Amino acid sequence: MIIGISLFHYFTPVRLHYLHAIFQRLYYIPIILSAYWFGFKWGLVTAVSTGIAYAPHIFLHWSMVPASMIGKYIEIGMFALIASLVGILADVQKLQQEKIHTAQEQIRRMDRLSLLGQLAAGLAHEIRNPLGSLIGSGEILADSLGKDHPKYEFVEIMHKEHHRLRDKLNEFLKFARPSAPQIIANQLNDVVRSTLSLAQRQAVKAGCDIQPDLDETLPPLPLDAVHMQQILLNLVINGCQSMPQGGKLIVRTRKAGDSAELTVIDHGPGIPEDRQDRIFEPFYTTKDEGTGLGLAIVKQLVDGMNGSITFTSSENGTSFTIRIGNEQG
């Protein structure tokens, strides 16, 4: 459009000044469109390009009329001004649209979580009592048969699977009906040490070398120690599972203003880029036997303490960072 309008200028006789006035105003169309479609930066680039295309015509054909020439140069400045204003408004509008889209996604996620919570609670109510009866019956059967019975191994399998089902059910319940956080001043490093003691045996079996790197200058922070322990335990187990051949897992605490950061770093293969947007979604998992609730529960518990969780991942490993403390909320 700029090239076409410029050609009209260059090949239209100067005496047809009314046509030149129309062509001059036509420049605003590509400038406004560019600023509206592509934002401030490209709107300004279009305005400058228009000025470069138009300026030689002013110098060649209007130098004999200084008043008109000055007015037309001023018009070039108006190109940039209009492009800037429209571009800024367009950028603000896009930013607002992104915020609205994010808010809508959060609302949809909350609706899904509410529905899943109701479903899990109802399912747990229907399953819990029969499951308890099955576990009790299996234990009675195991005692009556004795370990030397040829079919005792099948009783053991039944017993193991009953308990596995119970554990999955409890995981659903934690997600569906999380306990209210009891936020009081706690020493984060003490929570980390006690959690790592619980996870140490399982980590050793997996060949996972947990290496704590704790900042001993951390002050007491407002947090729920039980929820923080559950959060860290989930992240440590996930980190060890991401390194099936074993490896180093770093658990680090650092002061961050009036808050603190807890970071868990593994050296596994990382999370594929096309899956990173969904890792906190309920029931989304890349594990064969996973429920997809581990990280969803972690996110839920962190939010309950007015904290934040972020992660980075590459082919060299994944790092989860939880920020929590006096600056949050």
N, C-alpha and C positions, 0 to 999 in steps of 0.2 A: 504493500500500500504506500509506503514511504517513497519507494522508487517511482511508482506510477504518478503520485502527486507531484514529485519533483520534476518529472518529465513534462507534465502539464505546465509547470512554472517556466521551465527553460525554453519550451517551444511555443509559448503563447506570447504574442507581442505585448510589450510593456504598456502600450496605449490602452489595452483592454484591462485597465486597473481593477475594474469590478470583478473580473474573473480571477485575477490574482488574489483579491481579498477573499474570495470563496475558497480558492485552493489553499490559502494560508490557514484557514479555519479547518479545512479537511484534515490537516496534520494532527489535529487533536484526537481524531478517531483511532488511529493505530496506537497513539500514546496512551490514551485512556484504556483501550482494550488490553494492551500489554501490561500496564500497571495493575489492572483488575485481575487478569488471568494469572500473572506470574509474580506479582508483588512489587515492592518498592525498588529492589535492585534492578530488575529487568525493565521496569517502567522508566527508571532514570537512564538506563542504557539506550532505550528506544528514543527518549527525548534528546539525548546527546547526539545520537545517530541522525535524528531529524534535523537538528541544528547544523550538523556537518554537511548534510545534503542541501540544506536551504541557504546557508551563508554565502557560498559563491554566487548564487543567483542575485542576492541582495547587492553584493559588491560590484558585480558586472553590470547590472541593469538599473540600479537605483542610486548609484553614487552621485548622479547629477541632481538628485533631489534629497539633500541631506536630512530634511525633516522626516521624510518617508523612510529613509534608510535607518535612522535611529529608532523609529517606531518598530520597524521590522526586527531589528536586533533585540529590542526589548521583548518582542513577541517570542523570540527564541528562549529568553529567560523564563517567560511564562510557560513554555513547554515543560521545562524542568520543574517548575513550581507545581503545575497541575499533576505531572507524573508522580512527584513526591507525595502530594496529598492523597491522590487516589491509591498509590501503592501502600502507603501507611494504613489507610482505612481497610484496604483489601487484606493486608497482613493481620490486622487486628481481628477482622471478621473470620479469617481462617483459624486464628488462635482460639477464638470463642467457639467455633464449630468443633475444633479438636477437644476442647474442654467439655462441650456438651456430649460429644460422642463418648468420651471417657466416662462421664457421669452416667450415661445410659448403659454402658457396659457394666459399670459397678452395680447399677440397679438390677440389671438382668442377672448378674452373678449372685447378688443377695437373694433374689427370688429363687434361683436354683438351689442355693444353700438352704433356704427355708423349706423348700419342698423336699429336698434330700433329708433334712433333719427330721421332718415329720414321717417320712417313709422309713428311715432307719429306726426311729423310736418305735413305730408300730411293728416293724419286723422283729426288733429285739424282744418286744413283749410277747410275740407269738412263738419265738424260738427258745427263749431263755428257759422256761419251765421244762419242755420236753428234752432239751439238751442236758439240763441238770439230771433228769431221770436217766438218760442214756449213760452219762458219766458214772453215776452211782451204780447202775446195773453192770456196767463194764468192770468196775472195781470189784463188785461181789463175785462176778463170773471169774475174774482173774484169781481171786483168792481161793475159789472152789476148785479150779482146775490144777493150780500149782504150776511152777515153772518147768517141771519135767514133762508136762503133758505135750503130746505132739502138735496140738493145735493152739498152744499157748502164744505162739508168735502172732497168730491172727488176732488174739485178744489184745496183744500189745499194740498192733497196728490200729485197731479200733480205738484203743485208749488214746493213742497219740493223735489220731485224727479228730477225736472228740475235743481234746484240749486245743488243738490248732483252730478248730471251728469256734471254740469259746474265746480264744484270743482275738480272732477276727471280729467277733461280735462285740467284744469290749472296745475294739478300735473304732467300730462304727458308733458306739455309744459315746465315746469321748468326743467324736466329731459332732454328733447330733445334739448332745446335751453337755457342752463343756461347763465345768464348774466355774463359778465367778472368781476372778482373780483376787487374791488377798495381797494387795500391794503394800508392802512395808519396807523399811530400810534394811537392805541385805548386802552382804559382801559378795560381789559377783565371783571373785576368785574362789571363795569357799564352796560355792555352788558348783563351779567347774571342777574342782578337785574331787568332791564327793561323787559327781556324775561320772568322771573318768574312772574312778575306782570301781563303779558298777559295771562300766563297759569294758574294763581291762581284760577280763577272762575271754569274753566273746571276741575282742579284737585280736588277742593272741592266737586264738583258734583260726582266725581268718588271715593270719600273717600280717596283721596291721600294726605298725609301730606308731603309737600315739605319742606325740611330742608336745607337751604343754609349753607355751611361751607367754607367761602371765606378767602383767604389769602390777607390781606390788604396791604402787602408789595410788591405786584406785580407791576412792572414798566409797562409803556405803551408798547404795543406789536404791531408789524405789522400784521394787520388782516383786513378783511372786516366785519364791524359790522353787516351789514344786513345779510350776509351769515352766520355769527356765530350765529346770533339770530335764523335763520331758522334751523341751525344744532341743537342747544340746544332745540328748541321747539319740533322738531321731537323726540329727545331722551327722553324729559320729557313726552310727550304724550305716547310714546311707553312704558316707564317705568310705568306710571299710568295704562295703559291698561293691563300690565302684572300682575297687582294685582287687579283682579276683586272684591275682598272682601275688598279692601282698604289696606293701609299700608304706610310705611315710605319711602320716596324717598329723597336720599341725593344728593345734587349738590355741588361739592367741587372744589375749585381751589387751586393750589399749584405751587410754583416756582420750576423750574427744570433747573438749570444752567441759561443760557441766554434765556431759553424758559419757557413756562408755561404749566401746565396740567389741563384740565377740565375733571372732572370725574362725571358721573351720575350713581348712584347705586340704584337699586331697590331690593326689597325683595320678588320677585315673585318666581314661580317654576323653573325658569331658562330655557335655550334653550336646547332642546335635543341634545346630542352629535352628532347624525347622521345628524343634520341639521345645525350645527355650521359653516361648510365650505361654506354654500351657502347663509348666511343671507345678504350679500352685493350684491347678484346677482339681476339684475332687474327682476321684476315680480314674484319673489319667496316670498311667504308669507304663514304664518301659521294661518292667521286670516280669518274668513269667509267673511268679507267685505273689506279686505285689497287689495290694488293694487300691493303690493310688490315693491313699489318705494321709500318708506320712507327712509330706510337705504341705498339704492342705491344712492339716492340724497345726503344724508349725506356724504357718501364716496366721491362722486363726488365733493362736495363743499369743503371738507377738503383737497382733493388732489389739488384743484384749489388754495388753500392758502399755498401750499407746506408743509402741515401738515401731521400728521399720526393719524390713529385711530386704537385702539386695544380693545379687550374685553376679559373678563373672565366670565364664567357662570357655575353655579352649581345648585343643588336643593335648595340652600338657596338664590338664586338671581343672577342677572347679573350686571356687571359693565362695562361701556364703558368709555374709556379714550382717549381724544383728546390731542395731543401734538402739540403745535404751537408756533412760535416765531422766534427769531433771529438765533437759531441754525438750523432751518429747511431750506430746499431748497438747 
